[in-house]
Amino acid sequence: MTTIATTETLSVNVAVPAAMPSVHRRALITWLAVYPTITVALALLGPEMGGLPVFLKTLVLTVIVVPVSAYLLVPMLMKANQRLTARFTR
């Protein structure tokens, strides 16, 4: 009885996740997303919300600012941070 041993090399591309930025950098990125969004929302909606109680103004602003920041701006800024970090660590 004869056995033939073969070895095959498999090449697998595995994406290595980028290191998570420090909590301080994440806080800065979040602030860079939230502050301008609140400023723009207040500038656009402030006059229309003038007569509303403060808790309703806050509700309207957070309904707009939180999704825009969480789903659009923070991910964009995190990608930009990742690219900048990669560029400067080469």
QUIQUI-V390878 format. One record per residue. N is the residue number from 0. RES is the residue in one letter. SS is DSSP state (H for helix, E for strand, - for the rest). PSI is psi as a letter, one per 30 degrees, with the letter a starting at -180 (* if undefined). Layout:
n:res:ss:psi
N:RES:SS:PSI
N:RES:SS:PSI
//
This chain:
n:res:ss:psi
0:M:-:k
1:T:-:k
2:T:-:k
3:I:-:k
4:A:-:k
5:T:-:k
6:T:-:k
7:E:-:k
8:T:-:k
9:L:-:k
10:S:-:j
11:V:-:k
12:N:-:j
13:V:-:k
14:A:-:k
15:V:-:k
16:P:-:k
17:A:-:k
18:A:-:k
19:M:-:k
20:P:-:l
21:S:-:l
22:V:H:e
23:H:H:e
24:R:H:e
25:R:H:e
26:A:H:e
27:L:H:e
28:I:H:e
29:T:H:e
30:W:H:e
31:L:H:f
32:A:H:e
33:V:H:e
34:Y:H:e
35:P:H:e
36:T:H:e
37:I:H:e
38:T:H:e
39:V:H:e
40:A:H:e
41:L:H:e
42:A:H:e
43:L:H:e
44:L:H:f
45:G:-:e
46:P:-:e
47:E:-:f
48:M:-:g
49:G:-:e
50:G:-:f
51:L:-:l
52:P:-:l
53:V:H:e
54:F:H:e
55:L:H:e
56:K:H:e
57:T:H:e
58:L:H:e
59:V:H:e
60:L:H:e
61:T:H:e
62:V:H:e
63:I:H:e
64:V:H:e
65:V:H:e
66:P:H:e
67:V:H:e
68:S:H:e
69:A:H:e
70:Y:H:f
71:L:H:d
72:L:H:e
73:V:H:e
74:P:H:e
75:M:H:e
76:L:H:e
77:M:H:e
78:K:H:e
79:A:H:e
80:N:H:e
81:Q:H:e
82:R:H:e
83:L:H:e
84:T:H:e
85:A:H:e
86:R:H:e
87:F:H:f
88:T:-:g
89:R:-:*
//
